[in-house]
Amino acid sequence: MDIQVFVADFLNEINNIKVWIFDKEEYLLGIAKQLTRILSDWDDDTDKMIAELHEARDRHVSDK
């Protein structure tokens, strides 16, 4: 096998792996963004529920 052919094949394989890695990074970035949105929504819902609990507590305490 000619060394130039070997080097060309090797560089081509490296470029293919780089593309594969880039695709996986983009996919994982998308998942991370989606999880960040989910956690943010969960935090908002939790804050709303805590506010409702505090209001219910305050109503119950003020009724006595």
Secondary structure as UniProt FT lines:
FT   HELIX           3..63
//
